[in-house]
C-alpha cells in the first residue's frame, strides 16, 4: 500500500492571512509608491485623495468583490471563470481579452520593477549619498544604458519565475507573508522620520487640505479613477485568480474587497505621508511628475542625518512592493494557461516568463516605448479588461446569483442588493466613459471611431482563438482537473 500523501486537484491558500497578504501584495506596487504621490501632487493634494477615496468605495471595492467571488465560485483562472459565467460559446473570448491585456501590462511593468531593483542595489552601495551625486544625471545615465536596463528586466523576470515555480503555498504565500509586512514597516519608518523634519507640516497640509476648485475639474476625477483602477488591479484578473485559490470558509467580500482596497489605499496615503513632508522640508516641487520618486526624492537623502540608511529602507520597501505585484500579475497568466493547455505548471511558468521577457525588451530598451505602452494599456486596455469581466458577471452570470452563491457565502459583512446595479450598470458605464474620454482627449474624433471598432473586434478575435483552443483541448476521459501544485 502506498504511503504517498493525496495530491489536491487544486492548490489553496494555507491561511486566511496568506490570502489577504497576497491580495495586498498584488494591489500594492509601483502604482502606490511611485504613481500615487506624483498624481496627487499634480491634482491638488487633498482634493485628489478625496476624489480617489470616493471612487475607491464606489467602483473599486464592489468590482474587487465581484472578481474574487467569481474566482471562488468557478474555482478556475480567468478564462475558466468567464466560461462558468457565459457558458462555452464564443463569449469566453471575453476572458482572453483580460489575459491579453494582463500580458501586455506585464511586459512594461517588469522593466519598471527593474528600475526599482537598480535603485535598491545602488542604495546598498551608498551611491545616493556620495559627494557630487546628481539625481537627474544618475537617472539619465541609467536610461541611456540599454544593456543595464535589459539586465535589470532579466533579473526581475527570473525572480518572478523562481517564486512562481514553487507554486501557491510554497512560492507566492511564503514571499508575501514576509514582503508585505516588511513593506509596511519600511513605509511607516520613512513616514515617521519625514513628519519629524522641519517644514514637514507644509507637506502634511498639502496632502490633506482639500482645494475645492480641483474637485470641479474633470481631470481630477479622471486621474483619480485611473489611479483607483491602476493601484487596486481591478480588471487585471488578479482578484479572480487569487479568489480561485480561496478555501471553502474564507470571506470573499471582506478580504477580497474592503480589506484589500482599504489596505492599498492606506499604503498609498502612507507613501504620500512619507514623500510630501520630505519634499516640502527640502523645498522640492510637489508636482514633480514621474520624476518625483526617482529624481526629486533621491536628492533628499544626502541632506538627511543617516540618509544612506533611510535610502536603503525606502528603496527596499519600494522594490518589495513592485516585485510582489509582478509575481501576482504573472500568476494570472500561469494559472489560466496551465488550465487551458496540457502544460504542467513548471512548463507554463517558463513559457509565460520567457514571453514576458521577450516582449518586454522594447520597454526595457526604450523609455519612450514604455511610456507609449503605459499610455495605451493603462488608459485603454485596463478599462477594456475590466469591462470584459464585469459584462461576464453582470450580464451573463448575473450579479444577484453571484451575490447569493459566492459574495455572501461565509461573509463577515452582508452585501445588499444595491451591489447589483453597481456591477451591472455603473461600472460598465464608467469603463466605457474612460475609454471614450481617453481616445477623444488624446487622438480626436477619428481615433474614437477606430477605438469603437477595436472595442467590437477584440472580443471577436478572442472568440475565434478560444474556439480553436477549446477544439484542441477537449477533456480526455479519466484526466485529472488542471490546477494544484501543493
MARVO-246178 format. One record per residue (C-alpha): y, z, x; residue in one letter; residue number from 1. Coordinates in Angstrom, 3 decimals, always signed. Example, Ala and Ser with C-alpha at 12.3 -4.5 7.8 and 13.67 -1.06 7.14 Angstrom:
Y_Z_X_code_pos
-4.500_+7.800_+12.300_A_1
-1.060_+7.140_+13.670_S_2
This chain:
Y_Z_X_code_pos
+0.000_+0.000_+0.000_X_1
+3.433_-0.912_+1.347_X_2
+5.887_+1.846_+2.162_X_3
+8.851_-0.530_+2.124_X_4
+11.802_+0.585_+0.028_X_5
+12.514_-1.572_-3.031_X_6
+15.371_-4.021_-2.486_X_7
+18.173_-4.140_-5.026_X_8
+18.760_-7.510_-6.618_X_9
+22.477_-6.921_-6.181_X_10
+24.439_-4.574_-3.956_X_11
+26.599_-1.777_-5.392_X_12
+29.398_+0.373_-4.049_X_13
+27.915_+3.550_-2.618_X_14
+30.614_+5.795_-4.111_X_15
+33.487_+5.534_-6.569_X_16
+35.843_+6.404_-3.705_X_17
+34.442_+3.450_-1.760_X_18
+35.182_+1.161_-4.712_X_19
+38.725_+2.498_-5.002_X_20
+39.347_+2.122_-1.266_X_21
+38.024_-1.441_-1.443_X_22
+40.467_-2.234_-4.249_X_23
+43.366_-0.638_-2.381_X_24
+42.307_-2.271_+0.897_X_25
+42.162_-5.659_-0.794_X_26
+45.525_-5.379_-2.504_X_27
+47.496_-3.634_+0.246_X_28
+48.163_-6.078_+3.025_X_29
+50.872_-8.186_+4.570_X_30
+52.413_-8.541_+1.114_X_31
+53.251_-4.838_+1.010_X_32
+54.348_-4.065_+4.562_X_33
+55.882_-7.373_+5.590_X_34
+56.870_-9.162_+2.378_X_35
+57.836_-6.285_+0.069_X_36
+60.624_-4.831_+2.269_X_37
+62.373_-8.105_+3.069_X_38
+62.179_-9.402_-0.526_X_39
+63.537_-6.040_-1.661_X_40
+66.373_-6.394_+0.821_X_41
+67.220_-9.898_-0.397_X_42
+67.322_-8.922_-4.086_X_43
+69.383_-5.789_-4.330_X_44
+67.115_-2.955_-3.195_X_45
+66.554_-0.590_-6.111_X_46
+67.153_-3.325_-8.721_X_47
+64.296_-5.350_-7.308_X_48
+61.987_-2.315_-7.178_X_49
+62.757_-1.537_-10.829_X_50
+62.026_-5.133_-11.879_X_51
+58.851_-5.092_-9.783_X_52
+57.570_-1.884_-11.395_X_53
+58.270_-3.204_-14.912_X_54
+56.306_-6.393_-14.243_X_55
+53.582_-4.451_-12.446_X_56
+52.849_-2.434_-15.590_X_57
+53.400_-5.328_-17.989_X_58
+51.446_-8.064_-16.187_X_59
+49.539_-6.894_-13.120_X_60
+47.779_-3.790_-14.452_X_61
+46.417_-5.461_-17.633_X_62
+45.402_-8.505_-15.579_X_63
+43.603_-6.435_-12.950_X_64
+41.762_-4.527_-15.687_X_65
+40.631_-7.843_-17.146_X_66
+39.388_-9.176_-13.806_X_67
+37.482_-6.024_-12.845_X_68
+35.995_-5.739_-16.338_X_69
+34.874_-9.383_-16.277_X_70
+33.215_-8.880_-12.899_X_71
+31.319_-5.835_-14.132_X_72
+30.445_-7.500_-17.450_X_73
+28.952_-10.528_-15.691_X_74
+27.655_-8.833_-12.532_X_75
+28.447_-12.028_-10.624_X_76
+31.058_-13.649_-8.417_X_77
+33.942_-15.774_-9.643_X_78
+32.076_-18.878_-10.801_X_79
+29.198_-16.880_-12.272_X_80
+31.650_-14.624_-14.136_X_81
+33.576_-17.584_-15.517_X_82
+30.243_-19.120_-16.578_X_83
+29.481_-15.939_-18.530_X_84
+32.853_-16.282_-20.244_X_85
+32.917_-20.002_-21.094_X_86
+29.232_-20.988_-21.132_X_87
+27.529_-23.596_-18.983_X_88
+29.816_-26.503_-19.801_X_89
+32.392_-28.165_-17.637_X_90
+34.943_-25.410_-18.110_X_91
+33.020_-23.488_-15.463_X_92
+35.282_-25.582_-13.249_X_93
+37.992_-23.010_-14.012_X_94
+36.101_-20.730_-11.645_X_95
+36.112_-23.427_-8.987_X_96
+39.904_-23.610_-9.265_X_97
+40.055_-19.927_-8.323_X_98
+37.667_-20.414_-5.405_X_99
+39.604_-23.389_-4.027_X_100
+42.946_-21.572_-4.275_X_101
+41.418_-18.476_-2.677_X_102
+40.118_-20.572_+0.213_X_103
+43.468_-22.308_+0.678_X_104
+45.299_-18.977_+0.704_X_105
+42.907_-17.544_+3.274_X_106
+43.389_-20.488_+5.655_X_107
+47.009_-19.493_+6.233_X_108
+46.629_-15.747_+5.643_X_109
+44.219_-15.432_+8.586_X_110
+46.830_-16.744_+11.075_X_111
+49.385_-14.248_+9.690_X_112
+46.865_-11.458_+10.268_X_113
+46.684_-12.854_+13.799_X_114
+50.410_-12.160_+14.176_X_115
+49.863_-8.509_+13.288_X_116
+46.985_-8.331_+15.796_X_117
+49.203_-9.799_+18.518_X_118
+51.940_-7.263_+17.834_X_119
+49.461_-4.385_+17.688_X_120
+47.993_-5.345_+21.062_X_121
+51.463_-5.525_+22.593_X_122
+52.343_-2.131_+21.130_X_123
+49.458_-0.662_+23.127_X_124
+50.855_-2.424_+26.211_X_125
+54.277_-0.765_+25.552_X_126
+55.876_-4.222_+25.506_X_127
+58.451_-3.283_+22.871_X_128
+59.961_-0.501_+24.985_X_129
+60.115_-2.465_+28.250_X_130
+63.634_-2.744_+29.757_X_131
+65.195_-6.042_+28.771_X_132
+62.827_-6.675_+25.864_X_133
+64.253_-9.168_+23.361_X_134
+62.602_-9.276_+19.931_X_135
+63.684_-12.798_+18.981_X_136
+62.650_-14.272_+22.330_X_137
+59.297_-12.490_+22.082_X_138
+58.554_-13.928_+18.632_X_139
+59.808_-17.398_+19.548_X_140
+57.642_-17.475_+22.675_X_141
+54.606_-16.490_+20.602_X_142
+55.276_-19.227_+18.052_X_143
+55.780_-21.701_+20.902_X_144
+52.329_-20.894_+22.322_X_145
+49.776_-22.617_+20.054_X_146
+46.872_-21.570_+22.263_X_147
+47.715_-17.887_+21.823_X_148
+48.253_-18.262_+18.066_X_149
+44.913_-20.032_+17.702_X_150
+43.260_-17.344_+19.847_X_151
+44.586_-14.589_+17.539_X_152
+43.452_-16.585_+14.499_X_153
+39.995_-16.958_+16.050_X_154
+39.651_-13.238_+16.775_X_155
+40.697_-12.331_+13.234_X_156
+38.169_-14.697_+11.644_X_157
+35.499_-13.332_+13.993_X_158
+36.286_-9.736_+12.969_X_159
+36.167_-10.667_+9.289_X_160
+32.837_-12.431_+9.722_X_161
+31.350_-9.460_+11.594_X_162
+32.231_-6.980_+8.839_X_163
+31.066_-9.266_+6.041_X_164
+27.781_-9.998_+7.781_X_165
+26.770_-6.342_+7.320_X_166
+27.302_-6.534_+3.572_X_167
+28.935_-4.403_+0.906_X_168
+27.942_-0.842_+1.783_X_169
+27.179_-1.165_+5.499_X_170
+30.092_-3.502_+6.193_X_171
+33.046_-3.516_+3.790_X_172
+32.718_+0.015_+2.412_X_173
+32.386_+1.619_+5.851_X_174
+35.505_-0.181_+7.081_X_175
+37.761_+0.524_+4.081_X_176
+36.778_+4.210_+3.968_X_177
+38.338_+4.566_+7.423_X_178
+41.032_+1.882_+7.417_X_179
+42.808_+2.623_+4.121_X_180
+43.353_+6.372_+4.685_X_181
+44.416_+5.601_+8.277_X_182
+46.928_+3.054_+6.963_X_183
+48.416_+5.567_+4.512_X_184
+48.692_+8.226_+7.235_X_185
+50.397_+5.751_+9.595_X_186
+52.946_+4.631_+6.993_X_187
+53.614_+8.209_+5.906_X_188
+54.185_+9.284_+9.514_X_189
+56.668_+6.448_+10.082_X_190
+58.447_+7.210_+6.780_X_191
+58.782_+10.927_+7.611_X_192
+60.181_+10.101_+11.035_X_193
+62.525_+7.454_+9.621_X_194
+64.149_+9.646_+6.967_X_195
+64.997_+12.272_+9.575_X_196
+67.131_+9.853_+11.633_X_197
+70.941_+9.999_+11.469_X_198
+72.150_+7.394_+8.987_X_199
+68.805_+7.164_+7.203_X_200
+70.397_+8.343_+3.941_X_201
+72.074_+4.938_+3.594_X_202
+68.667_+3.289_+3.731_X_203
+67.318_+5.576_+1.021_X_204
+70.387_+4.905_-1.103_X_205
+69.905_+1.154_-0.708_X_206
+66.229_+1.446_-1.626_X_207
+66.700_+3.492_-4.769_X_208
+70.203_+2.680_-6.014_X_209
+69.958_+0.111_-8.798_X_210
+72.619_-2.578_-8.537_X_211
+72.515_-3.574_-12.171_X_212
+74.055_-7.012_-11.648_X_213
+70.884_-8.092_-9.830_X_214
+68.825_-7.401_-12.964_X_215
+70.870_-10.060_-14.732_X_216
+69.835_-12.707_-12.184_X_217
+66.718_-14.770_-12.857_X_218
+65.939_-14.936_-9.123_X_219
+65.387_-11.177_-9.036_X_220
+62.774_-11.317_-11.799_X_221
+61.066_-14.404_-10.398_X_222
+60.860_-12.777_-6.970_X_223
+59.607_-9.508_-8.486_X_224
+56.944_-11.342_-10.458_X_225
+55.855_-13.298_-7.388_X_226
+55.632_-10.051_-5.429_X_227
+53.581_-8.398_-8.180_X_228
+51.088_-11.280_-8.067_X_229
+51.047_-11.612_-4.286_X_230
+50.696_-7.931_-3.485_X_231
+48.170_-6.994_-6.191_X_232
+45.928_-10.001_-5.611_X_233
+45.912_-10.896_-9.302_X_234
+44.315_-14.318_-9.659_X_235
+42.667_-14.354_-6.232_X_236
+39.285_-13.482_-7.737_X_237
+39.212_-10.321_-5.622_X_238
+39.126_-7.928_-8.565_X_239
+36.330_-9.926_-10.222_X_240
+34.265_-9.796_-7.044_X_241
+34.844_-6.100_-6.361_X_242
+34.195_-5.301_-10.017_X_243
+30.897_-7.177_-9.933_X_244
+29.546_-4.571_-7.497_X_245
+30.534_-1.613_-9.697_X_246
+27.884_+0.915_-10.591_X_247
+26.929_+1.423_-14.228_X_248
+29.071_+4.513_-14.853_X_249
+32.191_+3.603_-12.872_X_250
+35.565_+3.400_-14.598_X_251
+36.951_-0.160_-14.670_X_252
+40.452_+0.244_-16.195_X_253
+41.420_+3.431_-14.380_X_254
+40.067_+2.455_-10.978_X_255
+40.463_-1.303_-11.168_X_256
+43.827_-1.360_-12.909_X_257
+46.034_+1.704_-12.973_X_258
+44.942_+3.402_-9.739_X_259
+44.951_+0.166_-7.762_X_260
+48.343_-1.057_-8.969_X_261
+49.981_+2.326_-8.507_X_262
+48.351_+2.703_-5.095_X_263
+49.511_-0.638_-3.784_X_264
+52.997_-0.171_-5.283_X_265
+53.212_+3.271_-3.684_X_266
+52.336_+1.855_-0.272_X_267
+54.876_-0.925_-0.728_X_268
+57.557_+1.636_-1.557_X_269
+56.323_+3.810_+1.319_X_270
+56.826_+0.816_+3.612_X_271
+60.367_+0.489_+2.261_X_272
+60.812_+4.230_+2.926_X_273
+59.699_+3.600_+6.498_X_274
+61.665_+0.420_+7.152_X_275
+65.060_+0.699_+5.412_X_276
+66.039_+4.107_+6.851_X_277
+65.234_+2.677_+10.306_X_278
+67.203_-0.494_+9.548_X_279
+70.297_+1.389_+8.380_X_280
+70.023_+4.079_+11.047_X_281
+70.293_+1.421_+13.752_X_282
+72.768_-0.870_+11.984_X_283
+70.451_-3.803_+11.232_X_284
+70.906_-6.085_+8.184_X_285
+68.585_-5.131_+5.275_X_286
+68.409_-8.755_+4.102_X_287
+66.804_-9.790_+7.384_X_288
+64.347_-12.134_+5.681_X_289
+60.887_-12.792_+7.043_X_290
+62.014_-11.538_+10.455_X_291
+62.748_-8.047_+9.125_X_292
+59.419_-6.669_+10.347_X_293
+58.718_-8.932_+13.317_X_294
+62.243_-9.101_+14.739_X_295
+64.665_-6.554_+13.287_X_296
+62.324_-3.586_+13.142_X_297
+60.952_-4.160_+16.642_X_298
+64.461_-3.599_+18.019_X_299
+64.390_-0.041_+16.672_X_300
+61.510_+1.320_+18.740_X_301
+63.270_+1.232_+22.152_X_302
+66.084_+3.325_+20.620_X_303
+63.787_+5.986_+19.144_X_304
+62.509_+9.047_+21.003_X_305
+58.828_+8.344_+21.774_X_306
+59.445_+4.822_+20.495_X_307
+56.357_+3.395_+22.205_X_308
+54.099_+5.797_+20.297_X_309
+55.802_+5.021_+16.980_X_310
+55.393_+1.297_+17.627_X_311
+51.647_+1.829_+18.065_X_312
+51.434_+3.829_+14.832_X_313
+53.372_+1.227_+12.862_X_314
+51.634_-1.908_+14.092_X_315
+48.168_-0.324_+13.994_X_316
+48.786_+0.516_+10.338_X_317
+50.164_-2.966_+9.728_X_318
+47.056_-4.570_+11.241_X_319
+44.694_-2.337_+9.239_X_320
+46.444_-3.361_+6.023_X_321
+46.235_-7.040_+6.920_X_322
+42.619_-7.126_+8.098_X_323
+41.200_-5.199_+5.120_X_324
+42.848_-7.668_+2.754_X_325
+41.462_-10.582_+4.756_X_326
+37.951_-9.120_+4.556_X_327
+38.058_-8.699_+0.773_X_328
+39.682_-12.083_+0.163_X_329
+36.910_-13.756_+2.134_X_330
+34.249_-11.727_+0.301_X_331
+35.268_-13.592_-2.871_X_332
+34.092_-16.813_-1.264_X_333
+30.979_-15.279_+0.294_X_334
+29.764_-13.678_-2.958_X_335
+30.401_-16.778_-5.043_X_336
+28.938_-19.342_-2.658_X_337
+25.844_-17.260_-1.878_X_338
+25.172_-17.042_-5.617_X_339
+25.818_-20.701_-6.340_X_340
+23.734_-22.079_-3.460_X_341
+20.404_-21.317_-1.816_X_342
+22.028_-19.983_+1.348_X_343
+21.423_-16.406_+2.484_X_344
+24.351_-14.033_+2.818_X_345
+24.359_-14.387_+6.601_X_346
+24.400_-18.171_+6.398_X_347
+27.182_-18.036_+3.813_X_348
+29.337_-15.735_+5.940_X_349
+29.022_-18.056_+8.934_X_350
+29.740_-21.169_+6.862_X_351
+32.713_-19.702_+4.976_X_352
+34.344_-18.121_+8.014_X_353
+33.737_-21.278_+10.036_X_354
+35.554_-23.363_+7.427_X_355
+38.401_-20.848_+7.177_X_356
+38.785_-21.014_+10.941_X_357
+38.707_-24.823_+10.973_X_358
+41.108_-25.388_+8.074_X_359
+43.318_-22.542_+9.308_X_360
+44.006_-24.277_+12.608_X_361
+47.057_-26.221_+11.322_X_362
+48.701_-22.977_+10.120_X_363
+47.743_-21.233_+13.366_X_364
+49.182_-24.118_+15.366_X_365
+52.408_-24.624_+13.434_X_366
+54.560_-22.035_+11.680_X_367
+56.241_-24.847_+9.752_X_368
+52.882_-25.898_+8.305_X_369
+52.126_-22.267_+7.439_X_370
+55.474_-21.939_+5.639_X_371
+54.728_-25.076_+3.629_X_372
+51.255_-23.805_+2.709_X_373
+52.671_-20.432_+1.656_X_374
+55.401_-22.049_-0.429_X_375
+52.875_-24.261_-2.186_X_376
+49.914_-21.988_-2.765_X_377
+51.657_-18.628_-3.256_X_378
+54.097_-20.077_-5.801_X_379
+51.884_-22.707_-7.424_X_380
+48.242_-22.162_-6.563_X_381
+48.125_-18.426_-7.225_X_382
+49.617_-18.638_-10.745_X_383
+47.249_-21.559_-11.429_X_384
+44.249_-19.457_-10.367_X_385
+45.469_-16.535_-12.470_X_386
+45.880_-18.877_-15.430_X_387
+42.313_-20.152_-14.972_X_388
+40.855_-16.636_-15.016_X_389
+42.936_-15.457_-17.964_X_390
+42.117_-18.576_-20.004_X_391
+38.420_-17.896_-19.457_X_392
+38.833_-14.302_-20.615_X_393
+41.498_-14.654_-23.286_X_394
+40.473_-17.910_-24.946_X_395
+36.698_-18.108_-24.478_X_396
+35.102_-14.736_-23.869_X_397
+37.749_-13.014_-25.968_X_398
+39.867_-10.032_-24.894_X_399
+38.615_-7.872_-27.765_X_400
+34.994_-8.449_-26.799_X_401
+35.677_-7.662_-23.144_X_402
+37.759_-4.625_-24.091_X_403
+34.934_-3.144_-26.164_X_404
+31.990_-4.074_-23.920_X_405
+33.453_-3.503_-20.459_X_406
+37.056_-2.279_-20.292_X_407
+36.498_+0.866_-22.365_X_408
+32.932_+1.460_-21.197_X_409
+32.793_+4.862_-19.447_X_410
+36.594_+4.683_-19.252_X_411
+38.694_+7.674_-18.284_X_412
+41.582_+6.215_-20.255_X_413
+41.329_+4.309_-23.533_X_414
+42.807_+0.812_-23.611_X_415
+44.030_-0.065_-27.101_X_416
+44.220_-3.393_-28.957_X_417
+47.745_-4.031_-27.636_X_418
+45.963_-5.177_-24.457_X_419
+44.530_-8.207_-26.298_X_420
+47.736_-10.242_-26.878_X_421
+48.925_-9.445_-23.348_X_422
+45.805_-11.096_-21.957_X_423
+45.636_-13.949_-24.453_X_424
+49.303_-14.909_-24.735_X_425
+51.729_-13.093_-22.445_X_426
+50.062_-13.580_-19.044_X_427
+49.246_-17.312_-19.596_X_428
+52.823_-17.936_-20.748_X_429
+54.234_-16.189_-17.682_X_430
+51.951_-18.111_-15.301_X_431
+52.933_-21.471_-16.806_X_432
+56.592_-20.453_-16.620_X_433
+56.292_-19.530_-12.923_X_434
+54.701_-22.879_-12.054_X_435
+57.251_-24.845_-14.076_X_436
+60.186_-22.904_-12.630_X_437
+58.917_-23.303_-9.079_X_438
+58.392_-27.061_-9.488_X_439
+61.769_-27.607_-11.143_X_440
+63.682_-25.398_-8.718_X_441
+62.163_-26.926_-5.582_X_442
+61.431_-30.531_-6.424_X_443
+63.238_-31.547_-9.587_X_444
+62.161_-33.431_-12.672_X_445
+59.766_-35.935_-11.048_X_446
+57.604_-33.275_-9.479_X_447
+57.456_-31.472_-12.825_X_448
+55.583_-34.464_-14.213_X_449
+53.324_-34.579_-11.167_X_450
+52.743_-30.851_-11.463_X_451
+51.649_-31.091_-15.067_X_452
+49.229_-33.834_-14.044_X_453
+47.801_-31.530_-11.375_X_454
+47.509_-28.748_-13.944_X_455
+45.418_-31.027_-16.155_X_456
+43.359_-32.771_-13.467_X_457
+42.447_-29.721_-11.356_X_458
+40.007_-28.357_-13.998_X_459
+38.608_-31.878_-14.490_X_460
+37.835_-32.142_-10.777_X_461
+36.331_-28.681_-10.980_X_462
+34.191_-29.800_-13.914_X_463
+32.763_-32.781_-12.039_X_464
+31.978_-30.762_-8.937_X_465
+30.404_-27.920_-10.909_X_466
+28.224_-30.322_-12.894_X_467
+26.973_-31.692_-9.595_X_468
+26.361_-28.220_-8.145_X_469
+24.618_-26.974_-11.295_X_470
+22.370_-30.014_-11.277_X_471
+21.299_-29.359_-7.701_X_472
+20.847_-25.619_-8.110_X_473
+18.867_-25.124_-11.304_X_474
+16.998_-21.785_-11.005_X_475
+13.393_-22.138_-9.933_X_476
+10.638_-20.251_-11.731_X_477
+9.926_-16.930_-10.090_X_478
+13.022_-16.883_-7.901_X_479
+14.880_-13.630_-7.483_X_480
+18.535_-13.328_-8.538_X_481
+21.079_-14.029_-5.842_X_482
+23.229_-11.240_-4.558_X_483
+22.407_-7.929_-2.969_X_484
+22.362_-7.132_+0.660_X_485
+21.923_-3.367_+0.804_X_486
